[in-house]
Amino acid sequence: MISILALVCLSQTLGAPKAPLSHEWFSVAKDGMSFVRPGPKSDRFWSFGVCCTGIGSPWETTDPTNPAYSAYRIFPSGKAWVDDTLKKFSSWQFNSLGGWSDIDLFKKHANKQMIPYFVVLHLGSYDKAPWHDLFSREMERAVDNAAKTLIPPLAADKNLVGYFSDNELGWWDDTLFLTYLQLPARAPGKLRMVQLFERFYRGDFQTFQRDWITSATAFEGICSVSDLRIRPNGRGGLFLNEWIQDLAEHYYSLMERTIRRYDRNHLILGDRFCQYYSVPVARAMQKHADVASTNLGADWNDGSISHFFLSTLHEATGKPVIITEFYLCAMENRSGNRNSSGGFPIVQTQAERADGFKRYVKSVASIPFVLGAHWFQFTDEPSKGRGDGENYNMGLVDIAGRPYEEITKVASSLNFKDLRTGALISKPEKTLLIPKAPIDPMKGVKLWPRGTSFVSPISPLPIADLYAVHDAHFLYLALYEMEYMDERIYEGNHVPGIERSKWTIQIEGIDDPIEVTFGGKGMKLNLKANGIESAYYPDLKSTVILKIPFPTAARVGHEFILHARLDTHSRRQTVLWNQVVRVSP
Amino acid sequence: MIGAVVMAASLVSTRFSVVEDKSVSWLSGPKHERLFSFGVCVVEPGEKFEEYNPAKPGYSGFRYYPSGKEWAKSTVDRLQSWGFNTIGAWSAIDMLRPVPAESVVFTPILHMGSSAGAPWKDMWDPANVHIMEDVASTQIRVLKDESRILGYFSDNELGWWEGAVFDWSWKGPFSRIRLTRFLENRYGRSWPRLANDFVPKGAKNFNGLLRSGRLYLRPGGRGIAAIQGWMRIVSDRYYSLCRQIIKRHDPGALYLGDRYISNFYPEVAASASKYVDVLSTNLNADWPNGDFAHFYLPALHSIVKKPILITEYYACSKDNRSGNKNDSSGFPTVQNQRARTETFLNQTKQFLALPYIVGAHWFQFYDEPRFGRGDGENYNMGLVDINNRPYDELTSAAAKLDLQKLHGSSSKRIVRKNHKQPRVAQSDLPFLEKWPKIESLISPMAPTMRSDLYVVAGPNGLYLAVYWNEDRFSEGLYALGRVPDIEHAFINIQSAGTNRTFDLETEAGAISRTLGTRNTVILKFSDSVHGDINFSARLTTRHHAYVEKWATTLKVSP
């Protein structure tokens, strides 16, 4: 029998990583708007980088039946490739090497031409973090072993900007919770969870039972069971938020401690979120990283992105943000890429691709707290796909090394100085003038005027955008929201209606609130209102569109109040909107 | 304990085995009844694209083939068409394995001892043993399912130097204890007896020596015999560890020894004989025409009584297409490719003609880079030049060798009975490579372990040439840091009523002297120019380590 109360609280290192004070290393500018280069001049540095800048498929192992970029086919030597690549970068305005670039090769041949670079350490992945018990000694050892080998050779390098501890870790809150539930009774990660339960419910098991369905009959008993499920209409979701934040904080603190053991000077740059994060995980980074990082493909294939994603990441972490991957692929490409393995924005032509690229870079470069953006990647993927099947036209160059001039011309023409000087966070208008709807507004929000139709939320840390447009007879509202749910946290592996995500809208002039519930695998959207049409595009980032007959109060020129509220599943996150709007003539 | 290991190991069936047919040794395996392993070292693609420097050209597969796959296919095909059947050490096995070639075998090298500092560092220290195990198992694991692995070399050219091994043995906590106990036993626990042979520093008795201090050879003493005994123990430890580890991870593979550096210690080879399946030695020809000292292979075989694999041999030409200068060290170098081919054939045929040799591996696949490797070595060693063009004379000569026939008809070399000592012109006398070495060789009374002795008639007297091997780092055996005069190598000659002893390292009358690990001293010992002359010689190598004797009647015709 283990006395839970007697468990010693696992210590956490709470000191925030100190951005190096000296001018010897890359640092973050005081205003948080750029990096600062090492050296007495304190030059600002906005990182426009490229991931996987490398020689491609090596001669030794290349598969002749799957044509791929191979520098050796194009250049007489590694040095010639380095020289050429740096020349290309310089004319295309790329000023840094993103993750997984052939750093050693650059260092060997670039000499004084070497440009700043970033390194992905994959420290947690060495012991399958966060899936393996993050609190275990084995994890600590595996992470330390990896760091001990990887970091010392880099620690003195002035061209290194900093470290990403990992890439796209599986911060899938619900699923992680279920995984940690399965840990053996004495596993540190399980003990920690039980300890948190006890603290959250102040030692009162009856209160706990109001939120959780389980066979356990006391807190100690949770150690040896894995059958906890969220009880409908309770506060289980809030506990999950605390638990995942605690777990993530342990991860970030472990990364900080480990990296700092071998390198006191370079920046710690987060773990490259995979176009998704949950607010508690982002919060957990606050004290342990210098910069937050995320991979972020455009939300729409015109290269545009949601309003909430970067700003909430910035707000939750309290850190400037670097975008560590962004993409756009065209069906018309010279590498035979079919762009079919899933997950990346696709357009038809290289011209559209270049347009989207431009839109993306201009928009992120105009955000004050964004420190840079790294294009993924230098070359197209192999014609028949990489080892994992990914087969996209991702490249600045095709598999024969020929540049896609449409995109490289755009890169060369960007005026970063102006973009950064003009970078401002726009303040919401007092009254929002609802713009006209595009054709077929129910088909998706890509063609909506997402700048002018954007309704600013009033709550902090929103994880959704709300847009409003109209035509002669209808008001259209669109919700674009990000959440991840694993239905196995509910009894019967099925989300009960009351626990589903809920979007409530109140419009001045319409008596009853409009209530929409959604989420759950294969489940339809549920709309409680008459005469309203809906469209639902479920995804990690889901879109819900409502077509609402005009309320009388909403005649042209009249102001009215639009109030909305989103509660994600089990009320994990809430977003509120309260906006005075007016319909444009 | 040791016996048990050998017994247990010998019960395990191996994929390959050593067989004897009409007194001739062969390797035998799944696809081979009688295999003479004719191999090539360093079959790999050379400089990588990443490192290639056009200003310092070297062999680089990426420049000649569209992919590694094509290089591998072409290379295996070429080697087979040139008659080779073995991919030797330092080859890109991971690239070559996928090529379908059932009859090709591989002999990877593990570097398991050197990774742990063997044979210098303490091999009784579990940390070092762990490294050996780790290094070997990591490499063997990958190849475990490869049925074409003939066996593994544990190391290459280990530093079995008495001076170095003895010095380092005091530095390891476990080896110090073993060495002290060994000496204590050997000298009957008598410190004064030990002090007759050794000069102790920092210790006054055996107990003290367990903790600190060390011993130096006492000039004029017989301490070298104790050091030789210690070499047996150290080498026994090494070979037993290597065998155990290799067989534990791949019971089907042969243990192929550690590739001697064209030199061996009889004590070390004796230990090896207990553990290896096949003994290996690299063998740099002693003279540019590809001749070898007579004693070397027979002596090695008489000690180990196991088949021997020649793991490196070489021939280079001044005329070559890679721009190799061939001047960084001492590999046999001739003028042109035709002479090189002859040297190659001469060596290969000598190996094939010895019944206990089971294979010979040419060093190496390609020429070294024009301006040398990282360590400066810059020889025309290749079957192909740095642009992948074969040296056709050599490769077609290789292809024509009938290995089965040549090796099948081999027999132990019978040294000729002395008839007449040959005559050598005055101008050629100082150059042993110009002497007719078969005719001038003096048969020893018992097989020699370290030396050859040659006698020829010059225009005004009889000349002898001693060719013998010595230790490196032997100055470290003495407290003074140099070898004292009385510990030099000497030869005593009794001939035609004269009895003279020459200090081979300082003798002023020598007409030629080369000292190092391979030593040659040529001197005149008699004014006689004809007749039957009684002759006996006694060579004492440095520190009186080995004594070798000859006695014969020289026949010198006018």
Interface residues (C-beta under 8 A of the other chain):
Chain A: I55 P58 W59 E60 T61 T62 D63 P64 A71 Y72 R73 F75 P76 S77 G78 K79 W81 D102 L105 K108
Chain B: P45 K48 F49 E50 E51 Y52 N53 P54 G61 F62 R63 Y65 P66 S67 G68 K69 E70 W71 A92 M95
